[in-house]
Structures are given as structure tokens and as C-alpha cells.
Amino acid sequence: MDSKMSSTEFSSMSLGNATSGDIAGFCPIKPQHISISVLICLTFSVGLLLNVFSLWVFTCRTPVWKSGTVLQFHLAVSDVIVCPMGPFMAVYYHSANWFFGKALCRLKIAVITFHIYSSILFLSLISIHRYVAVVRYNRDSYMNQKDFVQKLCVGVWLFVLIMGAAFATIVDTSTVNNHTLCLSIHQGQYIDLYLIINFTFLVPVLLLAFIVSAICYSLLVRSMSLLDTSHDNGQAIKNKSRKMVAVCLATFVVYFMPMNVVRSVGLVVKKFFPHKCSLLLEIETAYYVSWIVAGVNCCLDPVIYCFSSQKFTENVHLSLSRIGVRLSTRNDESL
């Protein structure tokens, strides 16, 4: 009887300590600070407004589309898709509970996948398009043909739809320590799957896209350095090109890289050092902060449209002037 009592007491003590992180797989799940939820809602709300406005400019104020316009339109669509998820993520992060059911969890997983990787791929295509248009200009180039670019965009959407649908089918909600979780690092049964997907697919896609964009924009900057800046027109084009390069590369380095790096580190810690609960919780908070930073990208993409298309800028100024908002304008020519 005493041995049974000792065994029971030992088990109870073990489980009690497990919630404190002494036993692998039992790290506590803590709600995030309210400021994270507020910033997520604010960021995605502003991003939604800016990108809906951009789509309106594209569809209602831009009658003639070029190949670059097609790419920018699809990038705006990608940003609009994810913004409505902001309030759901805000509630989830603050409560550490997914209250919205399995179906909406799967939808969240699919939508996040659509957004992140369609954005990365469309930004890469925009970088290739700018390189072709400025450095290797040729009217017969495929990247200057609207029909070809539209097919590329359809291919991107099919690719991310298949990837997102597959991921959403495999992953489901879990109940851990009385918390209902959706796409969480605390879902121990999915850690091996998360690691495989992360390091064999998600990270390589980001790195390849970044390398392609960096090469294209480096060549673009080099080409711009050869422009004749003795005239205002040449200097204006050069300045505009540099700003566009800075914005696009910042999108990768500042907005997408942190999320992927933090997620990768978190998965490694969860898999190989599951008893490091304090570290894991800090990484989890850092990942949610990186989501806020990534959300800022939705607000930044319309800036890319202004830098890459003088017509878009003019249409924005015209649309704002009709509602009483006037901005100073310059007669910079489009690249």
C-alpha cells in the first residue's frame, strides 16, 4: 500500500513539475500581452484599408494594364486576403485559446500560407520584371507581355493554393493543458511535421526568392548608376529606383526574414530542447511580434506601387483630391 502511495505521489509530483517545465513536453502556455493583440488589429486594419484602396485604383482608375500592373494587382490581392484574419489572431494570442472551431483553424492555416508565400513569389516576380524592364529592356521579352505574366500569376496561385490546402488538411486543433491550440509550437504531435515542412520547403522558398530579388536589384542599381544625372529627369529616375530597391529588399530582410528565422529556432528548441520552457516562451512571444512586423508589409506594398508606376501615383493623387485630400506632386517619369 505504501509503495502504491509513493508511486502515486511521485506521478502527481512529476505532472505538477511538468507544468513548470521540468519534464519535456509540458511547458506552460501563457497568453500574450494585450499590446500584441492591439498592434495586430491596428496593423492589419490599416493594411486592409490601403490595399482595398489600391485594388480600387487598379480596377476603377487604371483602364490600361501593363505587365507590371498585373503583378502589383495580384500582390495587393494577397495582402487583402490575410488582413481579415487579424482580429482572430489577436483574440487567439491574447487568450491562448482558439475559440473558433476546427474549420476556421484550417482556414487560418491556409490563408496564412497563401499570403506569406504568394507575397514572396510576387515580390520576386516584380524584381525580375523591373530588371527586365530597365536593364534588359526588350518589348518582345516574356516579362513585358501581359498575357504571359497573367499565366505566371495563375501558376503562383495554384502553387500556394495546393501548398496551403495540403498543410491545412494535415494540421488540426489540439487541446494541451486545457488550451485549445491552432498552429502552435506547443502542439507536440506536429513538431516533426512542422520541422520537415519548414526546412525542406518554406525556408528554401524564401531564400531562393531573396537571392533572385537581391541579384535583380543589385543589377538594377548598377544600371541606374550609369544614368546621366546632369538633368533633373535622370536624377529623379535614379532616386526613384533606389527607393524602390530599398523598399523591396527591406520587405524581405525586415518583414519576412525575422518570422522565418524565429519560427525555425522555435521548432529546433521545441524538438531538441523541450525542457527549456523559459526560452521557448520568449521565442513564442518573438514570433508573435514578428507577425506584427510582417503585417506592416501589407501597409508597405502600396509604396512599391507608387515607386514602380507613375500612373498609379497619379491615379492615387487624383482619387484623393476628389475627396479633398491634396498631396504635392512631381513630374517624375515612370521607370
C-alpha positions as CSV (number, residue, x, y, z in Angstrom):
1,M,0.0,0.0,0.0
2,D,2.8,2.4,0.9
3,S,4.6,1.6,-2.4
4,K,1.4,2.4,-4.3
5,M,1.0,5.6,-2.5
6,S,4.6,6.6,-3.1
7,S,4.2,5.8,-6.8
8,T,1.0,7.9,-7.0
9,E,2.6,10.8,-5.1
10,F,5.6,10.6,-7.4
11,S,3.4,10.7,-10.5
12,S,1.5,13.6,-9.1
13,M,4.7,15.5,-8.3
14,S,6.0,14.7,-11.8
15,L,2.9,16.1,-13.5
16,G,2.9,19.1,-11.2
17,N,6.5,19.9,-12.1
18,A,5.8,19.1,-15.7
19,T,3.7,22.2,-16.0
20,S,6.6,24.2,-14.8
21,G,8.8,22.8,-17.5
22,D,10.8,20.2,-15.6
23,I,9.5,17.4,-17.9
24,A,9.7,17.6,-21.7
25,G,6.5,18.5,-23.4
26,F,4.8,20.2,-20.5
27,C,5.8,23.8,-20.8
28,P,3.1,26.2,-19.6
29,I,1.0,28.0,-22.2
30,K,0.7,31.7,-21.4
31,P,-1.4,34.4,-23.0
32,Q,0.5,37.2,-24.7
33,H,0.4,40.8,-23.6
34,I,-2.7,42.8,-24.8
35,S,-0.3,45.2,-26.7
36,I,0.5,42.4,-29.2
37,S,-3.2,41.9,-30.0
38,V,-3.9,45.6,-30.3
39,L,-0.9,46.1,-32.6
40,I,-2.0,43.2,-34.8
41,C,-5.5,44.6,-35.1
42,L,-4.2,48.1,-35.9
43,T,-1.6,46.9,-38.4
44,F,-3.9,44.6,-40.4
45,S,-6.8,47.2,-40.3
46,V,-4.5,49.8,-41.9
47,G,-3.2,47.2,-44.3
48,L,-6.7,46.3,-45.3
49,L,-7.7,49.9,-46.0
50,L,-4.6,50.7,-48.0
51,N,-4.8,47.6,-50.2
52,V,-8.5,47.8,-50.8
53,F,-7.9,51.4,-51.9
54,S,-5.0,50.1,-54.1
55,L,-7.3,47.5,-55.7
56,W,-9.9,50.2,-56.3
57,V,-7.3,52.3,-58.1
58,F,-6.2,49.3,-60.2
59,T,-9.7,48.2,-61.2
60,C,-11.5,51.5,-61.4
61,R,-8.9,54.1,-62.2
62,T,-6.4,52.2,-64.3
63,P,-8.1,51.3,-67.6
64,V,-4.9,50.1,-69.4
65,W,-2.9,47.4,-67.6
66,K,0.7,46.6,-68.4
67,S,2.6,43.5,-67.2
68,G,3.8,45.3,-64.1
69,T,0.3,46.3,-63.2
70,V,-0.8,42.7,-63.3
71,L,1.9,41.7,-60.8
72,Q,1.1,44.6,-58.5
73,F,-2.6,43.8,-58.6
74,H,-2.0,40.2,-57.5
75,L,0.3,41.3,-54.7
76,A,-2.5,43.6,-53.4
77,V,-4.9,40.7,-53.6
78,S,-2.5,38.6,-51.5
79,D,-2.4,41.3,-48.8
80,V,-6.2,41.8,-48.7
81,I,-6.7,38.0,-48.2
82,V,-4.8,37.8,-44.9
83,C,-6.0,41.1,-43.3
84,P,-9.4,39.8,-42.1
85,M,-7.6,37.2,-40.1
86,G,-6.1,39.9,-37.8
87,P,-8.9,40.0,-35.2
88,F,-9.0,36.2,-34.9
89,M,-5.2,36.1,-34.4
90,A,-5.4,38.9,-31.9
91,V,-8.0,37.1,-29.7
92,Y,-6.1,33.8,-30.0
93,Y,-2.7,35.4,-29.0
94,H,-4.2,37.2,-26.0
95,S,-6.3,34.3,-24.7
96,A,-4.0,31.4,-25.7
97,N,-7.2,29.6,-26.8
98,W,-8.6,29.1,-30.2
99,F,-12.4,29.6,-29.8
100,F,-13.4,29.5,-33.4
101,G,-13.5,25.8,-34.2
102,K,-11.6,23.4,-36.4
103,A,-12.9,24.7,-39.8
104,L,-11.8,28.2,-39.1
105,C,-8.4,26.9,-37.8
106,R,-7.8,25.1,-41.1
107,L,-8.9,28.3,-43.0
108,K,-6.5,30.3,-41.0
109,I,-3.6,27.9,-41.8
110,A,-4.5,28.0,-45.5
111,V,-4.9,31.8,-45.6
112,I,-1.6,32.5,-43.8
113,T,0.2,30.1,-46.2
114,F,-1.4,31.8,-49.2
115,H,-0.4,35.2,-48.1
116,I,3.2,34.7,-47.0
117,Y,4.3,32.7,-49.9
118,S,2.3,34.3,-52.6
119,S,3.7,37.7,-51.4
120,I,7.2,36.4,-51.5
121,L,6.8,35.0,-55.0
122,F,5.0,38.1,-56.4
123,L,7.7,40.3,-55.0
124,S,10.3,38.1,-56.7
125,L,8.4,38.4,-60.0
126,I,8.3,42.1,-59.6
127,S,12.0,42.3,-59.1
128,I,12.6,40.2,-62.2
129,H,10.2,42.4,-64.1
130,R,11.9,45.6,-63.1
131,Y,15.3,44.1,-64.1
132,V,14.0,43.1,-67.5
133,A,12.2,46.4,-68.0
134,V,15.2,48.6,-67.0
135,V,18.4,46.7,-67.5
136,R,17.4,44.2,-70.3
137,Y,14.6,46.2,-71.9
138,N,13.1,44.3,-74.8
139,R,9.5,44.8,-75.9
140,D,9.3,41.2,-77.0
141,S,10.5,39.8,-73.6
142,Y,8.1,37.5,-72.0
143,M,8.1,39.6,-68.8
144,N,6.8,42.5,-70.8
145,Q,3.9,40.6,-72.2
146,K,0.8,40.9,-70.1
147,D,-0.7,37.5,-71.1
148,F,2.5,35.7,-70.1
149,V,2.6,37.5,-66.7
150,Q,-1.0,36.7,-66.1
151,K,-0.3,33.0,-66.6
152,L,2.6,33.3,-64.2
153,C,0.3,34.8,-61.6
154,V,-2.2,31.9,-62.1
155,G,0.7,29.5,-61.6
156,V,1.7,31.2,-58.4
157,W,-1.8,31.0,-57.0
158,L,-2.2,27.3,-58.0
159,F,1.1,26.6,-56.2
160,V,0.3,28.3,-53.0
161,L,-3.3,27.0,-53.0
162,I,-2.1,23.4,-53.3
163,M,0.5,24.1,-50.6
164,G,-1.9,25.8,-48.2
165,A,-4.7,23.2,-48.8
166,A,-2.3,20.4,-48.1
167,F,-1.0,22.0,-44.9
168,A,-4.5,22.8,-43.7
169,T,-5.6,19.2,-44.3
170,I,-2.8,17.7,-42.2
171,V,-2.8,20.1,-39.2
172,D,-5.8,20.4,-36.8
173,T,-6.6,21.9,-33.5
174,S,-5.2,20.3,-30.3
175,T,-6.0,20.5,-26.6
176,V,-2.9,20.9,-24.5
177,N,-3.0,21.8,-20.8
178,N,-6.7,22.8,-21.1
179,H,-5.8,25.2,-24.0
180,T,-7.2,24.7,-27.5
181,L,-4.4,25.5,-29.9
182,C,-4.2,26.1,-33.7
183,L,-0.9,26.1,-35.5
184,S,1.1,26.4,-32.3
185,I,4.6,25.4,-31.3
186,H,3.1,23.7,-28.2
187,Q,1.4,21.1,-30.4
188,G,4.0,18.4,-29.8
189,Q,2.4,15.9,-32.1
190,Y,3.0,18.1,-35.1
191,I,6.6,19.2,-34.3
192,D,8.2,16.7,-36.7
193,L,5.8,17.7,-39.4
194,Y,6.5,21.4,-38.8
195,L,10.2,20.8,-39.0
196,I,10.0,18.9,-42.2
197,I,7.8,21.5,-43.9
198,N,9.8,24.4,-42.5
199,F,13.3,23.2,-43.5
200,T,12.6,21.4,-46.8
201,F,10.1,23.8,-48.2
202,L,9.2,27.1,-46.6
203,V,12.7,28.4,-45.7
204,P,14.2,27.3,-49.1
205,V,11.4,29.2,-51.0
206,L,12.2,32.3,-49.0
207,L,16.0,32.1,-49.5
208,L,15.7,31.4,-53.2
209,A,13.2,34.3,-53.7
210,F,15.5,36.6,-51.7
211,I,18.6,35.7,-53.7
212,V,16.8,36.2,-57.0
213,S,15.5,39.6,-55.9
214,A,18.8,40.7,-54.5
215,I,20.6,39.8,-57.7
216,C,18.0,41.6,-59.8
217,Y,18.0,44.8,-57.7
218,S,21.8,44.8,-57.5
219,L,22.0,44.8,-61.3
220,L,19.3,47.4,-61.4
221,V,21.2,49.7,-59.0
222,R,24.3,49.2,-61.1
223,S,22.4,50.1,-64.2
224,M,21.0,53.2,-62.6
225,S,24.4,54.4,-61.6
226,L,25.2,54.8,-65.3
227,L,22.3,57.1,-65.9
228,D,23.0,60.7,-66.8
229,T,22.1,62.7,-63.7
230,S,23.0,66.1,-65.1
231,H,19.3,66.6,-65.9
232,D,16.5,66.6,-63.4
233,N,14.8,63.7,-65.2
234,G,17.8,61.4,-64.9
235,Q,18.3,62.2,-61.2
236,A,14.6,61.7,-60.5
237,I,14.5,58.3,-62.1
238,K,17.7,57.3,-60.2
239,N,16.3,58.4,-56.9
240,K,13.0,56.7,-57.5
241,S,14.8,53.4,-58.5
242,R,16.9,53.5,-55.3
243,K,13.9,54.0,-53.1
244,M,12.1,51.1,-54.8
245,V,15.1,48.8,-54.4
246,A,15.3,49.8,-50.7
247,V,11.6,49.1,-50.1
248,C,11.6,45.7,-51.9
249,L,14.7,44.4,-50.2
250,A,13.5,45.7,-46.8
251,T,10.4,43.7,-47.3
252,F,12.4,40.5,-47.4
253,V,15.0,41.4,-44.8
254,V,12.9,43.2,-42.3
255,Y,9.4,41.7,-42.8
256,F,9.8,38.1,-43.9
257,M,13.2,37.0,-42.6
258,P,12.5,37.5,-38.9
259,M,9.3,35.4,-39.0
260,N,11.1,32.5,-40.7
261,V,14.2,32.7,-38.5
262,V,12.2,32.9,-35.2
263,R,9.9,30.1,-36.4
264,S,12.9,27.9,-37.3
265,V,14.7,28.5,-34.0
266,G,11.5,27.8,-32.1
267,L,10.9,24.5,-33.8
268,V,14.5,23.4,-33.1
269,V,14.2,24.3,-29.4
270,K,10.8,22.5,-29.1
271,K,12.2,19.4,-30.8
272,F,15.6,19.1,-29.2
273,F,15.4,21.2,-26.0
274,P,11.8,20.8,-24.9
275,H,12.7,21.4,-21.2
276,K,13.9,24.9,-22.0
277,C,10.5,26.4,-21.2
278,S,11.6,30.0,-20.5
279,L,13.5,30.1,-23.8
280,L,10.5,28.6,-25.7
281,L,8.1,31.1,-24.3
282,E,10.4,34.0,-25.2
283,I,10.7,32.6,-28.7
284,E,6.9,32.3,-28.9
285,T,6.5,36.0,-28.0
286,A,9.2,36.9,-30.5
287,Y,7.3,35.0,-33.2
288,Y,4.1,36.9,-32.5
289,V,6.0,40.2,-32.6
290,S,7.4,39.1,-35.9
291,W,3.8,38.6,-37.1
292,I,3.2,42.3,-36.4
293,V,6.3,43.2,-38.3
294,A,5.2,41.0,-41.2
295,G,1.8,42.7,-41.1
296,V,3.5,46.1,-41.7
297,N,4.5,44.7,-45.1
298,C,0.8,44.9,-46.1
299,C,1.0,48.6,-45.4
300,L,4.3,49.0,-47.3
301,D,3.4,47.2,-50.5
302,P,1.3,50.2,-51.8
303,V,4.5,52.3,-51.6
304,I,6.1,49.8,-54.1
305,Y,3.2,50.5,-56.5
306,C,3.9,54.3,-56.3
307,F,7.6,53.8,-56.9
308,S,7.1,51.4,-59.8
309,S,4.3,53.2,-61.6
310,Q,3.9,56.9,-62.2
311,K,0.4,56.2,-63.5
312,F,-0.6,54.6,-60.2
313,T,0.8,57.6,-58.3
314,E,-1.2,60.0,-60.5
315,N,-4.4,58.0,-60.0
316,V,-3.9,58.0,-56.2
317,H,-3.4,61.8,-56.2
318,L,-6.4,62.2,-58.4
319,S,-8.6,60.0,-56.3
320,L,-7.5,61.7,-53.0
321,S,-8.0,65.1,-54.5
322,R,-11.7,64.3,-55.2
323,I,-12.3,63.7,-51.5
324,G,-10.5,66.9,-50.5
325,V,-7.0,65.4,-49.8
326,R,-4.3,67.1,-51.8
327,L,-0.7,65.9,-52.0
328,S,2.3,67.6,-53.5
329,T,3.2,66.0,-56.9
330,R,6.3,65.8,-59.0
331,N,6.5,65.1,-62.7
332,D,8.8,62.0,-62.3
333,E,8.6,59.7,-65.2
334,S,7.9,56.0,-64.7
335,L,10.8,53.6,-64.9
